[in-house]
Each structure stands twice: as C-alpha cells, then as structure tokens.
Amino acid sequence: MATIPTWMTELEDEDLAFIKKFILSSGSLKEVASLYGVSYPTVRLRLDRLIQKIKLTETAEADPYVSLVKRLAVDDKLDFDTAKLLIAEYRKTREG
C-alpha cells in the first residue's frame, strides 16, 4: 500500500477537491474556472497559492513557528508584510 506524501496530508479538504477537479479536467484551468463559476485569473491565483503551500511543506523550515506564519500568509489569514515582520522579529529574539 502506498503512503500518502506529507504535502498531501497537510492540505485542506477544499485544496484536495481542487486538485481532483484539476486532474479530472486534464489540467485545464479554463474548465476548472467553469466548474467553480469563477474567472480564469481567480483559478490561476488559487493554483499559485496551492503551489506555494506544497513548496512550503516540502521545504519546511526546522522551526515550526516560521512554518506556521508562512502558512497563515499563504492562506490569506495573515498579510504578507505582517508575516515578514513576525518572522524577522522572531529570528532576532532567537539570535540575541
């Protein structure tokens, strides 16, 4: 039996549903946009964020706090500038 890759286990159900629709539509973003009833750029943005999530998992930092802050930024639960600030300040406290 095959094991599920870590990057897949850390995705949300809606991300997995998106991947399934993407595969079943032979990778056509235009078709996925039609399935969701949204524009092509909206689907492209969602795919880009999904790619970022996967990359974050594959290149996960040794520090769980930094990984959490990055994941929150990718999920739009924290803006990018705030995430950068939190990580920078956190690293300063760890160094000094």
Backbone hydrogen bonds in HBPLUS format (Angstrom, degrees):
<---DONOR---> <-ACCEPTOR-->    atom                        ^
c    i                          cat <-CA-CA->   ^        H-A-AA   ^      H-
h    n   atom  resd res      DA  || num        DHA   H-A  angle D-A-AA Bond
n    s   type  num  typ     dist DA aas  dist angle  dist       angle   num
A0008-MET N   A0005-PRO O   2.99 MM   3  5.47 134.2  2.20 109.6 121.5     1
A0009-THR N   A0005-PRO O   3.24 MM   4  6.63 152.3  2.32 149.4 157.5     2
A0009-THR N   A0006-THR O   3.08 MM   3  5.15 116.6  2.50  97.9 113.5     3
A0010-GLU N   A0006-THR O   3.19 MM   4  6.39 137.0  2.38 152.0 162.4     4
A0011-LEU N   A0008-MET O   3.27 MM   3  5.44 165.7  2.29 106.5 110.8     5
A0015-ASP N   A0012-GLU O   2.97 MM   3  5.26 127.8  2.25 104.2 118.2     6
A0016-LEU N   A0012-GLU O   3.12 MM   4  6.54 155.1  2.19 153.0 160.1     7
A0017-ALA N   A0013-ASP O   2.93 MM   4  6.21 153.3  2.00 149.7 157.4     8
A0018-PHE N   A0014-GLU O   3.02 MM   4  6.17 150.5  2.11 136.7 144.4     9
A0019-ILE N   A0015-ASP O   2.96 MM   4  6.27 159.1  2.01 149.5 154.7    10
A0020-LYS N   A0016-LEU O   2.96 MM   4  6.20 159.1  2.01 147.2 152.7    11
A0021-LYS N   A0017-ALA O   2.98 MM   4  6.25 163.2  2.01 150.6 154.4    12
A0022-PHE N   A0018-PHE O   2.85 MM   4  6.03 155.7  1.91 151.1 158.8    13
A0023-ILE N   A0019-ILE O   2.90 MM   4  6.14 159.3  1.94 152.8 157.4    14
A0024-LEU N   A0020-LYS O   2.89 MM   4  6.09 169.8  1.90 154.9 158.1    15
A0025-SER N   A0021-LYS O   2.98 MM   4  6.04 130.7  2.23 138.1 149.7    16
A0027-GLY N   A0022-PHE O   2.79 MM   5  5.07 156.3  1.84 167.5 161.9    17
A0026-SER N   A0023-ILE O   2.89 MM   3  5.06 148.9  1.99 117.4 117.8    18
A0028-SER N   A0025-SER O   3.11 MM   3  5.60 156.2  2.17 113.9 120.9    19
A0032-VAL N   A0028-SER O   3.02 MM   4  6.35 158.5  2.06 149.5 155.8    20
A0033-ALA N   A0029-LEU O   2.85 MM   4  5.99 156.6  1.90 145.8 152.1    21
A0034-SER N   A0030-LYS O   3.11 MM   4  6.36 149.9  2.20 138.9 146.7    22
A0035-LEU N   A0031-GLU O   2.92 MM   4  6.25 153.3  1.99 148.2 155.5    23
A0036-TYR N   A0032-VAL O   2.98 MM   4  6.25 154.5  2.05 152.7 158.5    24
A0037-GLY N   A0033-ALA O   2.82 MM   4  5.79 121.1  2.17 136.1 152.3    25
A0038-VAL N   A0033-ALA O   2.96 MM   5  5.09 155.7  2.02 145.4 149.0    26
A0042-THR N   A0039-SER O   3.15 MM   3  5.29 123.6  2.48  99.1 113.0    27
A0043-VAL N   A0039-SER O   3.21 MM   4  6.63 155.3  2.27 150.7 156.9    28
A0044-ARG N   A0040-TYR O   2.86 MM   4  6.13 159.4  1.90 157.5 164.3    29
A0045-LEU N   A0041-PRO O   2.92 MM   4  6.08 155.2  1.98 144.0 149.8    30
A0046-ARG N   A0042-THR O   3.06 MM   4  6.30 156.6  2.11 143.2 149.5    31
A0047-LEU N   A0043-VAL O   2.88 MM   4  6.14 157.8  1.93 151.7 157.6    32
A0048-ASP N   A0044-ARG O   2.89 MM   4  6.13 157.7  1.94 147.8 154.2    33
A0049-ARG N   A0045-LEU O   2.96 MM   4  6.24 155.3  2.02 149.5 155.5    34
A0050-LEU N   A0046-ARG O   2.97 MM   4  6.18 150.9  2.05 144.3 152.7    35
A0051-ILE N   A0047-LEU O   2.88 MM   4  6.16 154.1  1.95 151.0 158.0    36
A0052-GLN N   A0048-ASP O   3.00 MM   4  6.31 153.4  2.08 142.9 150.1    37
A0053-LYS N   A0049-ARG O   2.95 MM   4  6.25 155.2  2.01 146.3 152.6    38
A0054-ILE N   A0050-LEU O   3.02 MM   4  6.31 160.1  2.07 149.9 154.5    39
A0055-LYS N   A0051-ILE O   2.92 MM   4  6.17 162.9  1.95 153.1 158.0    40
A0056-LEU N   A0052-GLN O   2.84 MM   4  6.06 155.9  1.90 150.4 157.3    41
A0057-THR N   A0053-LYS O   3.08 MM   4  6.34 152.7  2.15 145.9 152.5    42
A0058-GLU N   A0054-ILE O   2.96 MM   4  6.23 159.8  2.00 152.0 157.6    43
A0059-THR N   A0055-LYS O   2.86 MM   4  5.96 147.2  1.97 149.4 157.7    44
A0067-SER N   A0063-ASP O   3.23 MM   4  6.54 163.7  2.26 152.7 157.6    45
A0068-LEU N   A0064-PRO O   2.90 MM   4  6.07 154.7  1.97 146.1 152.7    46
A0069-VAL N   A0065-TYR O   3.00 MM   4  6.28 164.0  2.02 154.8 158.0    47
A0070-LYS N   A0066-VAL O   2.98 MM   4  6.19 162.2  2.02 151.2 156.2    48
A0071-ARG N   A0067-SER O   2.94 MM   4  6.11 157.4  1.99 147.2 153.7    49
A0072-LEU N   A0068-LEU O   2.92 MM   4  6.18 156.9  1.98 152.3 158.4    50
A0073-ALA N   A0069-VAL O   3.07 MM   4  6.32 151.0  2.16 144.2 151.8    51
A0074-VAL N   A0070-LYS O   2.98 MM   4  6.27 159.2  2.02 151.6 156.9    52
A0075-ASP N   A0071-ARG O   2.93 MM   4  6.11 150.6  2.02 147.1 155.2    53
A0077-LYS N   A0072-LEU O   2.85 MM   5  5.08 154.8  1.92 165.4 161.3    54
A0076-ASP N   A0073-ALA O   3.09 MM   3  5.07 159.7  2.13 105.4 109.7    55
A0083-ALA N   A0079-ASP O   3.01 MM   4  6.29 157.5  2.06 154.1 161.3    56
A0084-LYS N   A0080-PHE O   2.94 MM   4  6.25 159.9  1.98 152.8 157.6    57
A0085-LEU N   A0081-ASP O   3.00 MM   4  6.22 158.8  2.05 145.0 150.9    58
A0086-LEU N   A0082-THR O   2.86 MM   4  6.09 166.0  1.88 156.0 159.2    59
A0087-ILE N   A0083-ALA O   2.98 MM   4  6.16 164.5  2.00 152.8 156.9    60
A0088-ALA N   A0084-LYS O   2.91 MM   4  6.06 162.2  1.94 149.8 155.2    61
A0089-GLU N   A0085-LEU O   2.91 MM   4  6.09 169.0  1.93 156.4 159.2    62
A0090-TYR N   A0086-LEU O   2.90 MM   4  5.96 157.4  1.95 145.1 152.1    63
A0091-ARG N   A0087-ILE O   2.92 MM   4  6.08 158.6  1.96 149.0 154.4    64
A0092-LYS N   A0088-ALA O   3.00 MM   4  6.27 149.0  2.10 144.0 152.7    65
A0093-THR N   A0089-GLU O   3.06 MM   4  6.39 158.7  2.11 150.1 154.6    66
A0094-ARG N   A0090-TYR O   3.07 MM   4  6.33 142.9  2.21 142.4 152.9    67
A0095-GLU N   A0091-ARG O   2.96 MM   4  6.14 142.6  2.10 143.9 153.3    68
A0096-GLY N   A0092-LYS O   2.99 MM   4  6.12 157.5  2.04 153.0 158.5    69
